[in-house]
Amino acid sequence: MNTGFKIGSAFALSAMLFHGMQANAQKKPASLPGFVESKSVASVDPYIGSGGHGHVFVGASVPYGAVQAGPTNIVKGWDWCSGYHYSDSVLIGFSQMHLSGTGIGDLGDVLIMPYTGKVRTNRGTQEDPTSGYGSHYSHARETARPGYYAVQLDDYNIKAELTASERVAFHKYTFPKDQPANIIIDLKEGIGWDAPVETFIRQVDEYTLEGYRYSKGWAVDQRLWFAIKSNVPVKEFQVFNGDTKQTGKEVKAKEAKGVIVFDKSPGQVMLKVGISPVSSENALANIKAEIPGWDFTQTIKNANAKWDQELSKVSIETKDEAVRRVFYTAMYHTMIDPALFNDHDGSYRGTDKKVYANPGFDNYSVFSLWDIYRSCAPLATILHPEKVNSFVNSMLAIHKQQGKLPVWPLMGNETDCMVGYHAVPVIADAYLKGFKGFNAEEAFEAMKATSTRDDLGVKYVKERGYIPADKEYESVSKAMEYAIDDWCIAAMAKKLGKTEDFEYYKKRAGYYKNYFDSSIRFVRPRMSDGSFKTPYDPFNSIHEKGDFTEGNGWQYTWLVPQDVEGLISLMGGDEAFTLKLDSLFTAKGDMGAQASNDISGLIGMYAHGNEPSHHVTYMYAFSGYQWKTAEKVRQVMKDFYFDQPEGLAGNEDCGAMSSWYIFSSLGFYPENSASGVYVLGSPLFDKASIKVGAGKTFTVQTIGNSAANIYIQSVTLNGKPYTKSFITHQDVVKGGTLVVKMGNKPNLTFGKALADRPSNAL
């Protein structure tokens, strides 16, 4: 799936699975003793997606927080991109920042580990973790809940607990009696590509440490400052350059490390770790503002309340508790990222490395745009409208700082990961849905500037209407994603009354047609002379160096969410289109030895484990076959989402995989992410009520729903018969009730009439 399996040989798939490790049977989530959790919070199981190739974060955070405090394993390959994999049994500490679901590893900043015995400054090995400070652990003595994580470090008999606020990680360590104890702060360690460049740590006073960590990796120039407050006096603090002990109470080095040393057991130690993109002073101020006291239990309750507030925006009625767990865990996973990237006073550091004072909005980072523009960002316009303007303003600020809208921004860095300029659909969707907390003219100019550059094949789009395969790798994918973005620019131009821009971008939105080979009815690479590339096999996929991004011709032929009607016409009409789409789900062929490992979750050549396929099941509604959408959506939900560590078909990608499930289980999906049109599928629940703001609720209620009764028979909206196979965003946010009668046989006429089908007409 995505965020790009752009990984070098050290992270190659051959190292993806590490054998011989302890794997315990997964525990079902249990409520915390002494806590009254809502049903939604109690249903979250953070382990879902922590096995297989889900790459999700496991640890303590609050919704959209800057901090993701959690356990870190020794990274052994691709499946440790978040720093943690369910198959593992060795921890090397607790890092303050983690990615969730990405296909590249980074972060893992400011790793802290408690241990007993003599002072040790290296992490140890998988085979012998206590040769360093690492430790074995077991899932049987581990707890993961929203806002709380705990584990027993088996080799040291230490209980470690974590909770968090937005910018502060709160650690609590309970040491055994009668043993010397240590806590290491290791600024060398990071996840995946991450490596330190310059690090610094010093003891300020008996209760305070501070420092910074500059690193390079996927984020090529990450700068993080931190402050640590202890509840017990730090009588002895040793500093190291790598594993070499230094004199004094501070050290600046490539691999600075500090160790808090206790000659006898301190009993219980608590640490508050504030982080900042600006300064250690700001990190300390974040601690004072967010967790001023030492009430660990209250901090857990505060985090729990924040998750409850967000998760309770949707209430579902279902007899299937496993489905309930999958749903609320999916909601949880959509709110780990984007991550706050500012201090409590509002200041942050831009991609130009300059510090910006409070700009009047919350600045965010970790926008996995190639993934989240499809359904996760549209979901936020329904569930988190209070965040949308800040998301957009964060992207517009990046445009000012780097001269183009972000592609994949990570902690003040542009990674340029994946293809397209997909800040465009996120911004356009917000504008077209009526969000007014950003400057629309400025946003439109940023879109135009980004879409008229000469890099990444855009030069050829402007000159030829296609990108030659002999000039650019992944040429077809790049051009087809650009066409989606250009539709969004055209739609925004139309609403702004910019006729000339509208016509220009409307034309560019149709450039996908330049790849369609009508003789075989597939998209196909074109060469500089205009000819189609030969030989051509629509099954074949070559990762990174081919014509498609993590896919093949079978999958990318359908990447036209902005103009399904046009694709239907190219295919020869409704029936021909529908038959061809049917064949996608039954096609069998060899993708080749160099195929992307992100192509997963296969039904025929449909690949649910990767985002370009996510809208495809909903395309049937455009040809009048909504009932086929219902069939396929139910199949995907059943086969590729379940309540186990391997319960995701591919990388979670910062909420992308989970947002598909949230929409689909509710019964509708944004096939075109910026059109404001949601195609009806097959609602999974007896009843789902969505808080849409201003005290209003939109409810989807089913009659006769079951595992067999997957087909829509009839619909009413607010008590009136409703024949359309779609609803609009405005239908949803006005509030109301959609009642869907279900049956075990298709109603072949539902959504069949042309007037009842969804449309992407500009």
LOVO-216754 format. One record per residue (C-alpha): residue number from 1; x, z, y. Coordinates in steps of 0.05 Angstrom, whole numbers. Layout:
% residues N
PT   num       xx       zz       yy
PT   NUM        X        Z        Y
...
END
This chain:
% residues 762
PT   num       xx       zz       yy
PT     1        0        0        0
PT     2       34        3       61
PT     3       66       31      118
PT     4      114      -11       93
PT     5      151       -5       31
PT     6      209      -27       75
PT     7      259       14       36
PT     8      332        3       20
PT     9      366        7      -47
PT    10      373       83      -44
PT    11      298       87      -40
PT    12      284       31      -89
PT    13      227       34     -138
PT    14      276       43     -195
PT    15      285      114     -168
PT    16      210      123     -158
PT    17      195      167     -217
PT    18      238      227     -235
PT    19      231      248     -307
PT    20      240      313     -342
PT    21      207      356     -289
PT    22      155      409     -300
PT    23       85      383     -287
PT    24       29      434     -290
PT    25      -44      421     -299
PT    26      -77      419     -232
PT    27     -117      478     -208
PT    28     -183      468     -174
PT    29     -182      494     -102
PT    30     -199      567      -96
PT    31     -222      602      -33
PT    32     -173      652       -3
PT    33     -187      725      -19
PT    34     -219      761       39
PT    35     -238      697       75
PT    36     -307      670       87
PT    37     -297      595       82
PT    38     -350      543       96
PT    39     -370      499       38
PT    40     -335      440       70
PT    41     -268      476       78
PT    42     -273      507        9
PT    43     -283      438      -20
PT    44     -217      410        6
PT    45     -164      401      -47
PT    46      -98      383      -13
PT    47      -67      365      -81
PT    48     -110      302      -85
PT    49      -61      246      -73
PT    50        1      289      -80
PT    51       15      257     -147
PT    52       17      183     -165
PT    53       34      142     -104
PT    54      -11      178      -53
PT    55       48      209      -16
PT    56        3      260       20
PT    57       27      320       58
PT    58       17      388       25
PT    59       24      448       70
PT    60       -5      483      131
PT    61      -30      447      193
PT    62      -89      443      240
PT    63     -127      379      256
PT    64      -82      328      291
PT    65      -29      382      302
PT    66       44      370      320
PT    67       66      416      263
PT    68       58      402      189
PT    69       93      462      157
PT    70      102      455       83
PT    71      146      454       22
PT    72      201      403       13
PT    73      230      380      -54
PT    74      295      344      -65
PT    75      276      273      -50
PT    76      285      229     -111
PT    77      253      163      -91
PT    78      193      129      -61
PT    79      141      179      -85
PT    80      174      234      -44
PT    81      160      201       24
PT    82      123      263       47
PT    83      178      307       19
PT    84      132      334      -37
PT    85      108      306     -103
PT    86       62      342     -151
PT    87      107      326     -211
PT    88      164      367     -182
PT    89      184      439     -196
PT    90      242      452     -147
PT    91      235      471      -74
PT    92      292      471      -24
PT    93      253      501       34
PT    94      197      494       84
PT    95      203      440      137
PT    96      162      442      201
PT    97      143      368      203
PT    98      120      320      149
PT    99       89      251      145
PT   100       26      242      103
PT   101       16      183       58
PT   102       67      136       88
PT   103      109       86       49
PT   104      173      108       83
PT   105      202      178       86
PT   106      224      213      150
PT   107      218      279      187
PT   108      229      343      146
PT   109      258      374      209
PT   110      283      446      214
PT   111      283      466      141
PT   112      278      541      129
PT   113      288      575       62
PT   114      288      649       42
PT   115      330      669      -18
PT   116      365      729      -48
PT   117      437      743      -68
PT   118      500      719      -35
PT   119      499      671       24
PT   120      494      599        2
PT   121      489      539       49
PT   122      476      479        5
PT   123      409      463      -26
PT   124      431      463      -98
PT   125      411      410     -149
PT   126      349      392     -187
PT   127      382      416     -251
PT   128      411      479     -220
PT   129      376      496     -155
PT   130      405      566     -150
PT   131      475      537     -146
PT   132      450      531      -75
PT   133      390      562      -41
PT   134      337      521      -78
PT   135      287      551     -126
PT   136      240      533     -182
PT   137      166      541     -170
PT   138      102      530     -208
PT   139       33      505     -187
PT   140        5      565     -224
PT   141       34      608     -169
PT   142       21      561     -111
PT   143      -39      557      -64
PT   144      -55      499      -17
PT   145     -115      504       30
PT   146     -130      474       98
PT   147      -85      514      147
PT   148      -52      556       93
PT   149        1      547       39
PT   150       33      598       -7
PT   151       82      595      -65
PT   152      123      642     -107
PT   153      197      624     -107
PT   154      208      640     -181
PT   155      283      646     -180
PT   156      282      697     -124
PT   157      214      732     -134
PT   158      198      717      -61
PT   159      128      701      -39
PT   160      128      650       18
PT   161       66      638       60
PT   162       54      588      116
PT   163        1      577      168
PT   164        2      540      234
PT   165      -26      527      303
PT   166      -19      460      339
PT   167       55      467      356
PT   168       77      529      319
PT   169       91      541      245
PT   170       81      614      223
PT   171      122      635      162
PT   172      115      700      123
PT   173      164      719       68
PT   174      156      778       22
PT   175      224      796       -9
PT   176      234      838      -72
PT   177      262      908      -65
PT   178      335      928      -72
PT   179      366      859      -65
PT   180      406      828       -8
PT   181      365      774       26
PT   182      378      713       69
PT   183      340      661      108
PT   184      374      595      121
PT   185      357      547      177
PT   186      387      481      153
PT   187      389      426      205
PT   188      424      378      158
PT   189      364      367      112
PT   190      312      313      125
PT   191      266      269       85
PT   192      277      197       62
PT   193      316      156      112
PT   194      325      215      159
PT   195      396      237      174
PT   196      423      284      228
PT   197      463      257      286
PT   198      475      320      327
PT   199      446      389      315
PT   200      452      456      349
PT   201      430      527      335
PT   202      445      593      369
PT   203      421      665      370
PT   204      392      683      437
PT   205      377      756      423
PT   206      358      802      365
PT   207      292      768      356
PT   208      303      696      380
PT   209      339      634      355
PT   210      337      565      387
PT   211      366      496      379
PT   212      354      423      372
PT   213      360      368      321
PT   214      375      295      338
PT   215      368      249      279
PT   216      363      176      259
PT   217      320      145      205
PT   218      256      107      207
PT   219      252      138      276
PT   220      318      111      301
PT   221      328      164      355
PT   222      287      227      342
PT   223      299      287      387
PT   224      268      353      369
PT   225      277      421      401
PT   226      256      487      368
PT   227      253      562      379
PT   228      245      615      326
PT   229      219      685      337
PT   230      228      739      284
PT   231      187      802      276
PT   232      247      840      251
PT   233      314      846      287
PT   234      366      795      266
PT   235      427      841      258
PT   236      472      789      226
PT   237      469      715      241
PT   238      521      669      210
PT   239      531      597      232
PT   240      561      539      194
PT   241      585      468      206
PT   242      561      438      141
PT   243      584      490       90
PT   244      642      515      133
PT   245      631      582      166
PT   246      642      585      242
PT   247      656      643      288
PT   248      606      667      339
PT   249      530      661      342
PT   250      522      587      356
PT   251      544      520      330
PT   252      538      448      351
PT   253      553      398      296
PT   254      526      340      257
PT   255      502      388      204
PT   256      492      456      237
PT   257      464      512      195
PT   258      447      584      210
PT   259      435      641      162
PT   260      399      706      177
PT   261      432      757      132
PT   262      402      823      108
PT   263      448      869       69
PT   264      387      900       36
PT   265      316      877       27
PT   266      278      872       92
PT   267      212      875       55
PT   268      170      828       95
PT   269      196      780      148
PT   270      154      736      193
PT   271      180      677      233
PT   272      144      637      286
PT   273      175      568      294
PT   274      155      529      356
PT   275      174      456      364
PT   276      178      412      425
PT   277      197      340      443
PT   278      224      365      510
PT   279      265      430      505
PT   280      277      496      470
PT   281      246      531      530
PT   282      182      492      519
PT   283      184      507      445
PT   284      187      581      461
PT   285      131      573      512
PT   286       89      540      457
PT   287       98      601      414
PT   288       77      648      470
PT   289       17      606      487
PT   290       -9      592      417
PT   291       11      652      373
PT   292       29      709      420
PT   293       22      764      368
PT   294       41      776      296
PT   295      -27      775      262
PT   296      -14      727      205
PT   297      -83      734      176
PT   298     -117      720      242
PT   299      -75      657      251
PT   300      -99      633      183
PT   301     -170      648      204
PT   302     -159      609      269
PT   303     -132      549      231
PT   304     -189      555      181
PT   305     -240      555      239
PT   306     -209      492      269
PT   307     -214      455      202
PT   308     -285      481      193
PT   309     -305      455      261
PT   310     -281      385      244
PT   311     -302      382      171
PT   312     -372      409      186
PT   313     -386      347      229
PT   314     -411      316      164
PT   315     -454      355      115
PT   316     -470      323       48
PT   317     -519      339       -8
PT   318     -495      321      -77
PT   319     -499      351     -146
PT   320     -430      326     -163
PT   321     -379      378     -141
PT   322     -320      333     -158
PT   323     -348      281     -110
PT   324     -356      336      -58
PT   325     -283      353      -65
PT   326     -262      281      -59
PT   327     -304      271        4
PT   328     -281      333       43
PT   329     -209      322       21
PT   330     -214      252       48
PT   331     -240      279      114
PT   332     -182      328      115
PT   333     -131      273      103
PT   334     -157      231      161
PT   335     -140      289      209
PT   336      -67      303      194
PT   337      -46      244      237
PT   338      -42      219      291
PT   339        0      280      309
PT   340        4      314      376
PT   341       68      296      412
PT   342       68      341      473
PT   343       78      413      493
PT   344       26      465      511
PT   345       38      448      584
PT   346       23      374      570
PT   347       94      348      578
PT   348      126      300      528
PT   349      184      253      519
PT   350      168      178      521
PT   351      197      121      481
PT   352      243      110      540
PT   353      269      182      528
PT   354      246      204      596
PT   355      206      269      603
PT   356      136      261      630
PT   357       98      319      660
PT   358       26      331      641
PT   359       -5      261      646
PT   360      -77      286      642
PT   361      -87      269      568
PT   362      -60      294      502
PT   363       -2      250      480
PT   364       -2      230      406
PT   365       47      198      358
PT   366       47      176      285
PT   367       -1      118      293
PT   368        2       79      228
PT   369      -34       22      262
PT   370      -30      -32      209
PT   371      -68       17      165
PT   372     -113       57      210
PT   373     -142        2      254
PT   374     -186      -20      197
PT   375     -229       41      187
PT   376     -194      106      206
PT   377     -194       91      281
PT   378     -267       68      280
PT   379     -284      132      243
PT   380     -255      172      300
PT   381     -302      139      349
PT   382     -359      171      310
PT   383     -330      238      288
PT   384     -278      252      342
PT   385     -300      218      406
PT   386     -266      273      446
PT   387     -198      248      419
PT   388     -207      173      429
PT   389     -188      168      502
PT   390     -124      207      490
PT   391     -107      161      431
PT   392     -116      101      476
PT   393      -79      131      535
PT   394      -21      149      489
PT   395      -15       75      469
PT   396      -20       51      541
PT   397       35       99      561
PT   398       79       71      506
PT   399       65        1      533
PT   400       91       22      601
PT   401      153       53      571
PT   402      173       -2      523
PT   403      140      -65      551
PT   404       92      -75      493
PT   405       37      -38      458
PT   406       60        4      399
PT   407       66      -25      330
PT   408       82       38      290
PT   409      103       94      338
PT   410      138      153      307
PT   411      161      213      348
PT   412      179      175      412
PT   413      206      115      373
PT   414      180       46      359
PT   415      192       29      286
PT   416      163      -42      291
PT   417      138      -30      220
PT   418       87      -78      190
PT   419       56     -139      223
PT   420        7     -151      279
PT   421       -4     -117      346
PT   422      -57      -70      320
PT   423      -61      -24      379
PT   424     -105      -80      405
PT   425     -166      -70      358
PT   426     -163        6      368
PT   427     -164       -1      444
PT   428     -216      -58      444
PT   429     -261      -20      396
PT   430     -260       41      442
PT   431     -275       -1      504
PT   432     -331      -41      471
PT   433     -363       23      447
PT   434     -365       50      518
PT   435     -306       97      522
PT   436     -287      102      595
PT   437     -230      152      597
PT   438     -176       99      606
PT   439     -163       41      653
PT   440     -195      -20      622
PT   441     -159      -70      667
PT   442      -92      -38      650
PT   443     -110      -39      576
PT   444     -128     -112      579
PT   445      -64     -131      614
PT   446      -25      -92      562
PT   447      -60     -131      507
PT   448      -44     -197      541
PT   449       29     -178      552
PT   450       37     -157      479
PT   451        3     -220      452
PT   452       44     -269      494
PT   453      114     -245      476
PT   454      161     -290      436
PT   455      181     -241      381
PT   456      157     -234      310
PT   457      130     -305      306
PT   458       84     -300      367
PT   459      124     -356      401
PT   460      100     -404      346
PT   461       29     -380      351
PT   462       29     -400      424
PT   463       63     -466      413
PT   464       34     -491      347
PT   465      -25     -447      327
PT   466       12     -425      265
PT   467       78     -394      245
PT   468      123     -439      202
PT   469      144     -408      136
PT   470      214     -437      145
PT   471      221     -399      211
PT   472      192     -330      195
PT   473      183     -287      133
PT   474      112     -263      119
PT   475       88     -319      165
PT   476       18     -324      138
PT   477        5     -250      142
PT   478       33     -245      212
PT   479      -10     -302      238
PT   480      -74     -279      204
PT   481      -66     -208      231
PT   482      -52     -236      300
PT   483     -117     -276      295
PT   484     -155     -212      282
PT   485     -123     -179      343
PT   486     -137     -241      385
PT   487     -211     -237      368
PT   488     -210     -166      396
PT   489     -177     -190      460
PT   490     -229     -245      467
PT   491     -286     -195      457
PT   492     -257     -149      510
PT   493     -246     -208      557
PT   494     -318     -228      549
PT   495     -344     -160      568
PT   496     -296     -157      627
PT   497     -321     -225      651
PT   498     -253     -259      642
PT   499     -278     -328      621
PT   500     -212     -364      617
PT   501     -179     -309      576
PT   502     -241     -306      532
PT   503     -237     -380      515
PT   504     -162     -377      502
PT   505     -164     -317      455
PT   506     -227     -341      420
PT   507     -188     -403      403
PT   508     -130     -363      377
PT   509     -177     -320      335
PT   510     -193     -383      296
PT   511     -121     -401      281
PT   512     -128     -373      211
PT   513     -161     -440      196
PT   514      -94     -474      204
PT   515      -72     -441      139
PT   516     -133     -459       98
PT   517     -120     -513       45
PT   518     -189     -540       30
PT   519     -163     -576      -32
PT   520     -151     -509      -67
PT   521     -192     -463      -21
PT   522     -135     -414       -8
PT   523      -94     -398       53
PT   524      -25     -429       45
PT   525       40     -426       83
PT   526       56     -484      129
PT   527      125     -513      145
PT   528      155     -534      212
PT   529      133     -607      201
PT   530       61     -584      192
PT   531       58     -596      117
PT   532       35     -543       68
PT   533       91     -508       31
PT   534      105     -532      -39
PT   535      106     -508      -93
PT   536       53     -456      -81
PT   537       23     -405     -128
PT   538      -31     -360      -97
PT   539      -15     -307     -149
PT   540       59     -301     -130
PT   541       83     -245      -85
PT   542      153     -234      -59
PT   543      163     -168      -25
PT   544      190     -172       47
PT   545      222     -240       39
PT   546      160     -280       21
PT   547      101     -311       58
PT   548       55     -251       53
PT   549       61     -178       72
PT   550       51     -136       10
PT   551        4     -186      -20
PT   552       -8     -257      -43
PT   553      -51     -317      -29
PT   554     -109     -290      -69
PT   555     -112     -228      -26
PT   556      -97     -258       42
PT   557     -147     -315       37
PT   558     -200     -262       53
PT   559     -164     -231      113
PT   560     -214     -259      162
PT   561     -257     -199      180
PT   562     -266     -228      250
PT   563     -299     -293      228
PT   564     -330     -288      159
PT   565     -380     -341      179
PT   566     -323     -389      193
PT   567     -291     -374      126
PT   568     -358     -385       91
PT   569     -361     -454      124
PT   570     -290     -470      101
PT   571     -307     -450       31
PT   572     -367     -497       30
PT   573     -426     -451       46
PT   574     -458     -387       21
PT   575     -459     -403      -54
PT   576     -389     -431      -57
PT   577     -362     -373      -17
PT   578     -397     -322      -61
PT   579     -372     -354     -125
PT   580     -301     -356      -98
PT   581     -306     -283      -77
PT   582     -332     -265     -146
PT   583     -271     -298     -176
PT   584     -225     -252     -135
PT   585     -249     -194     -177
PT   586     -237     -229     -243
PT   587     -174     -270     -229
PT   588     -116     -257     -276
PT   589      -46     -281     -261
PT   590       28     -263     -256
PT   591       48     -238     -187
PT   592      122     -246     -206
PT   593      182     -200     -213
PT   594      190     -192     -137
PT   595      118     -171     -123
PT   596      106     -113      -76
PT   597       94      -47     -110
PT   598       42      -34      -56
PT   599       -5      -82      -91
PT   600      -43      -30     -131
PT   601     -114       -9     -148
PT   602     -128      -77     -178
PT   603     -195     -106     -197
PT   604     -174     -176     -215
PT   605     -134     -195     -154
PT   606     -172     -148     -107
PT   607     -121      -94      -89
PT   608     -154      -31      -64
PT   609      -88        6      -61
PT   610      -69      -35        0
PT   611     -106      -41       66
PT   612     -114     -117       74
PT   613     -166     -115       18
PT   614     -207      -58       46
PT   615     -260      -99       82
PT   616     -268     -151       26
PT   617     -323     -118      -15
PT   618     -366     -119       47
PT   619     -360     -194       59
PT   620     -416     -210        9
PT   621     -467     -187       61
PT   622     -447     -245      106
PT   623     -467     -295       53
PT   624     -533     -260       38
PT   625     -510     -222      -24
PT   626     -510     -150        0
PT   627     -525     -127      -71
PT   628     -457     -152      -94
PT   629     -425     -109      -40
PT   630     -463      -49      -69
PT   631     -436      -64     -139
PT   632     -364      -71     -118
PT   633     -364      -12      -70
PT   634     -391       35     -123
PT   635     -339        9     -173
PT   636     -282       22     -124
PT   637     -307       92     -107
PT   638     -314      109     -181
PT   639     -248       79     -205
PT   640     -200       95     -149
PT   641     -221      162     -118
PT   642     -222      225     -160
PT   643     -204      298     -154
PT   644     -135      299     -186
PT   645      -64      292     -157
PT   646      -66      219     -178
PT   647     -134      210     -145
PT   648     -114      155      -96
PT   649     -100       83     -113
PT   650      -41       76      -66
PT   651       -7      108       -6
PT   652      -56      148       36
PT   653      -24      119       99
PT   654      -44      171      150
PT   655     -118      170      133
PT   656     -128       96      118
PT   657     -145      103       44
PT   658     -190      163       56
PT   659     -228      134      115
PT   660     -250       76       71
PT   661     -280      127       24
PT   662     -314      167       79
PT   663     -349      107      107
PT   664     -366       77       40
PT   665     -394      141       10
PT   666     -437      149       72
PT   667     -464       80       60
PT   668     -435       35      114
PT   669     -368        6      135
PT   670     -336      -29      196
PT   671     -319      -96      162
PT   672     -295     -121      230
PT   673     -262      -59      259
PT   674     -278      -74      332
PT   675     -346     -107      328
PT   676     -387      -43      329
PT   677     -423      -70      267
PT   678     -426      -30      203
PT   679     -444      -67      139
PT   680     -488      -29       90
PT   681     -460      -16       21
PT   682     -485       36      -29
PT   683     -492      107       -3
PT   684     -465      158      -53
PT   685     -501      222      -32
PT   686     -572      247      -35
PT   687     -565      262       38
PT   688     -510      260       90
PT   689     -518      285      161
PT   690     -467      265      214
PT   691     -460      302      280
PT   692     -451      247      331
PT   693     -444      288      394
PT   694     -491      313      448
PT   695     -529      353      396
PT   696     -551      290      359
PT   697     -547      277      285
PT   698     -548      212      245
PT   699     -574      222      174
PT   700     -569      176      114
PT   701     -620      198       62
PT   702     -628      165       -5
PT   703     -688      162      -51
PT   704     -675      154     -126
PT   705     -600      154     -119
PT   706     -559      160     -183
PT   707     -498      130     -219
PT   708     -544       75     -245
PT   709     -586       66     -182
PT   710     -534       34     -138
PT   711     -574      -22     -106
PT   712     -612      -18      -40
PT   713     -686      -33      -52
PT   714     -711      -21       19
PT   715     -691       15       83
PT   716     -726       49      140
PT   717     -693       68      205
PT   718     -728      124      243
PT   719     -790      113      201
PT   720     -795       38      213
PT   721     -780      -16      160
PT   722     -710      -42      168
PT   723     -690     -108      135
PT   724     -619     -118      161
PT   725     -558     -108      117
PT   726     -520      -75      174
PT   727     -529      -23      229
PT   728     -493      -18      295
PT   729     -450       36      325
PT   730     -504       47      377
PT   731     -554       58      321
PT   732     -509      113      293
PT   733     -490      150      357
PT   734     -562      151      383
PT   735     -578      194      324
PT   736     -635      183      276
PT   737     -649      176      202
PT   738     -634      119      156
PT   739     -675      126       91
PT   740     -650       82       34
PT   741     -690       72      -29
PT   742     -645       58      -88
PT   743     -655       24     -155
PT   744     -619        0     -216
PT   745     -632      -74     -204
PT   746     -614     -114     -143
PT   747     -666     -130      -90
PT   748     -643     -202      -83
PT   749     -679     -212      -17
PT   750     -650     -152       19
PT   751     -606     -179       74
PT   752     -615     -250       50
PT   753     -646     -279      112
PT   754     -596     -306      162
PT   755     -624     -261      217
PT   756     -613     -200      173
PT   757     -539     -213      159
PT   758     -482     -183      199
PT   759     -448     -228      249
PT   760     -382     -233      285
PT   761     -404     -283      336
PT   762     -368     -276      402
END
